[in-house]
Amino acid sequence: MQDEYSTSDFPTAAALLALKHAPKSVDRDNPRRASFIFERTPKLTIDLQKIRDGIKIDPFDFWNAQKRLKHILYDETGEI
C-alpha cells in the first residue's frame, strides 16, 4: 500500500523505532525474514533519508529499539 513502508532490514527498522516511528505490524509470511510495516508519513520519509545519509542515533536508544523489535518478533501473542 502507498500509506505503508515495509522493511526487512533490521537496523533500519531499529533506527526508525529509535526515531519514534512505531511499527504498525510485522509481516511474517516469509519464515526466514520478517518485514516491519510502518505508517508512511512525511516525517518517516525525511527520517529514512537521514538514515541513508548517516544520521547519528544515541547508542542506548538504538540498543533499546533493537531489544523492542526482537520482543515484537518473538512475542507469541503477536502484540506490537
N, C-alpha and C positions, 0 to 999 in steps of 0.2 A: 504494500500500500504506500501511497505517497506521504501519508501522515506518520509513517513509522520509519525508523532507522534500525537496521539489523546488522550486528557484527558478531562474528565468531572469534574475533581476536581478543583474547583475554586481557592483555594490557590496555587496549583501547577502551574496553568496557570498564575496567577498573579506573582508568583516568576519567572517564565520563562520570562514573559514580562519585569519585573524589571531587569532581566539579559540580556536584549536587544535581546530577541527572539520574533519577532512579529508573531502573528498568521496569517496563510495563509487564513483560512476560519473558519466558525463556522457551525457545523452540528446541525441543529435544527429539525431533523427527530423525535426525542422524545420530545413531547411537555412539559414534566416535567423536562428534563435535557439536556442542550446543551453540546456539546463537542467542544473544541477548537482544531483546527488542526494546527500543527507546522511542518515546514520542518525539517526532521531528518538530522542532521549534526553531525560530531564528537564533536563539541563544545556543542551541545544540549545534547548529551549522557553524556558528562562529567558534565555538569551543573545539569542534572537530578540526577546523583549520589551525587553531592554536596548537592542538596536539600534533598535527602533521609538521608544524613549524618548530616544534621542540619546546613546548611550554614547560616551565618548571613547576612541579607539584610537590608539596610537602611530603617527604618520605613517609611520615607517620600516617597522613591521610591516605596515601596510596596503599600502604600496607593494610590499613583498616578496610579500604574498599575491596582489596583482594580477599580478605577474610570474609567479608559480607557476601561477595559473589560466590565464593565456594560454599558458603552456608546455603545460599539460594539454590545452587546447583545440586547439592546433595541432600537437601531437606526432603524428607518423604512426604510431607503434607502438601508440597507444591506452592507454598505461600511465598510471596515476594516481599 
